[in-house]
């Protein structure tokens, strides 16, 4: 995610590679970042804090505390911490840094790799309006971004944070259906993926309710309504709702 975001920021012209420094203990990760972004890397989090004023915390939730402990002494009122550590609440991020530290909690998703991320963010107590504007600008460069209350970020994690995996399963299942009906696998997968892409763009670009768009496809007595009937029997919608809720609850537990 760090590499994807950094590439997006550079490609959008928001920053140049020479103004980016990334820290990672793994040599392979540093090499991948340097090659993909063209920026320098280091093994020292403290060095990053001395180099930059905007710090992006892109680690697993259980690693956040140790990383913040490393940079606490270097963190000043000029710094802004932008955290994409899943489930880690603002109060934990703020308590790990000096009093009055500026923090923004962000939940992007992996399509940031291709500039199609769905992101939500919440500013901390000491964050300035300009900090929120910066977050909006940065994450809009790799997709769409919404400022929300922090209490809603776990739901964002369950929906769009985990959501790409749900969509991949839908594409895989549709492709399997195509193969079962006689299509070559490569053709079935591309048709399924393009269908999902086209359907998503229809929702976003027409502004119409998904149900209304669905009804436009389902003509009376036709093939689509038969397919929809099978999806209803399989409880597709109920299962997706349950998936989002389960992932949301897991995000809350991670934060605790």
N, C-alpha and C positions, 0 to 999 in steps of 0.2 A: 504493500500500500504506500509506503514511503516513496519508493521509486516511482510508482504511478503518479502520485500527487506532484512530486518534484518535476517529472517530465511535463505534466500538464501545466504547471506554473510557468515553466520555461517556454513551452510552445505557445502559451497565451501572451507571452511578452511581459509578464508581471515581474519577472526577475531573470537575471542571467545566471548561468551555471557557476560563474566565478564567485557569486554571492551566496552559494550554497555549500554547506559543510555537513556531512553526515557521519554519525558515529554508530559502529556496530562491532561487537566482539568477534563475529564470525568472518574470517577472510573471504569466504565465498560470497557472502552478502555484500561486503564492501566492494568486491570486484564487480558484482552485478550492478550495484548502484552507480559506481564510477563509469562503467561502460554505457549504461542506459541513459544517464543524466549528463555525463561529462563534467561532474563536479568532484571535488576532492573529498576524501574520507579520512576517518581517524578511528582510533579505539577509545578515545577519551571523550566522555560526555561533558566534562568540565571545559575542555577545549572548545567544544561547540558553543557552550554558554558564553564563553569569552568572545567568540567570533561573531555571533548573531544576536539580534534583539528579539526576533520572532523564533520561538523554539517549537518544533512539532514533535510531540511525544507519540511515537508509533510503535508501541510494544504490546505484548500480551498483558492482560490485566494484573497478573501476579508479579509482573516485573516493574510495574509503575513506581511503587514505593522506593525500591532500591535505586532506580535511575534518578528520581527526584532528589533522593538523599545525596547523590553525587554532585548535583548542580546547585543545591540549596545555598551554599556560601557564595556562589557567583551570581545568583539571581537577584536582580535589582529592580527598582521601580521603572526602569526603561525596558524591561523584558516583558514579553507576552508569551504565555504558554498556551499552545493549541494542542489539545489532547484528543487522539482518536482511539485511546485505550478503551475497549468495549466494556461498558458496565461500570467503569470507575467514576463515581459521582464527583461533582464539583467540590463538595466540602472536604473530600479526602485529598483531592489535588491541592486545594488551597491550604489545608493543614500541613501538608508536606513541604510547603514553601514559606518564606517569610510573610509575616502579617501584611495584608494589603496587596498581595501579589495579584496581577492581572491574569485571569485564566478563562479560556473558552473550551467547552467540551463539545466535541464534534462526532457525529456518526455518519461516515460516508459508506460506500460499498465498492466492491471490486470492479464494477464497470468503469471506475475512474481510470482504469488501464487504457480504455479507448475513448475517454472524454465523455462518458455517459453515466457518470455517478449520480445517485440520488442521495442527497446529504441533508442532514438537519443539524443545527447547532444551538447551544445555549450559553450565554455569557455568565461569568461568575459575578460575585458581588462587587469586586473592584474594577471589573472590565469597563472600559470607556466606550461611548458610542462609536468612536473611530475604530475600536477593536472589532466590534460587531460588523462594521462596514467592511473592514479588511477581510474578516472571515467570509462574509458574503461574496466579496470579490474573488477571493482565492478559490473557494469551492464551486463558484459558478463557472470558473474557468475549466472545470473538469466535469460539468454536468449541470444539475439544478440544485439549489440550496435554499433551505427555509430556516428562519429563526423561530424556535419554539421554546416553550417552557421546559425546564430540565425534566420535570415529571413525565414528559411525553417521550423522552429519548429512548427509554427501554422499549416502548412500542415501536419506535422507528427501527431499533435494532431487530426486533422480531419481524417487521414487515420488509423494509428495504435492505437492511443490513444482511439478513439471512436470505432474503427473497430471491437473489439470483440462483441459489441452489434449488429452490422450488421450481423456478422456471426451467432450469436445466433438466430436471426430472420430467417436466411436462413435455419438453422437446424430445427427450429420449423416448418417452412413452408414445408420442405421436409418430416418431420415426419407426418404432417397433411395429406400430399398427400399419404403417405404410409397407413395411417389409412383409408383414403377415398377409397383406393384400396383393403382394406380388412386385412391389417396387424395389429397385436396387437400393442397398443401404445408403450409399453416398447421396443419391438423389433424394431419398426419403428424408434424410437428416437435413439437407439443405432446404427442402420444401417446408419442413416443419419449422426450422429456425426462421426462415424468411416470413412464414405465416405469423409467427409470434411477433417478429419485428414490425410487420405491417399492421397487425392488430394494435400494438402498443402506440404506434404513430397515429393511427386513426383516433384513438382515445385522446392523445395529447393535442393533436392539431385541429380536430373538429370541436373539442370541448363537449362532445355529447356523452351522455351517461353510457357506460359499458352495456347496460341492459338494452338500451335503445339500439345500439350498434349490433348487438346480438340478434335482436328481432329483425333487423334489416337483412340478415343472412338467412334466417330461418323462415323460409316460405312455407305456406300451408301444405301439409302432406308431403314435404320434400325430404331430402337426405339429411339436412342439418338437424331438423327437429328429432329425427331418429337417433342421431348421434348425441344430441343434448339429453335425450331421455336416458341413454345409457350412463352418461356422466352423472345425472341426478340419482340414478339407482346406485351408482358407486359413491355417492355423497362427496363429490369433488369439492363443492363449495364449503361444506361443513368441515372437510378434512383440511382445506387450506386455512380456514378460520382457526381451527385447532392448532395448526402448525405455527401460525403467527402468535397466538396466545402462549403456546408452550415456549417458544423462543423468547418472548417478552419476559416471561417469568424466570427463565434461565438467566437473562441479562440482569434482572433484579438481584438474583442470588449471587451472581458474579460481583456485583457492586457491594454486596454485604460482606 
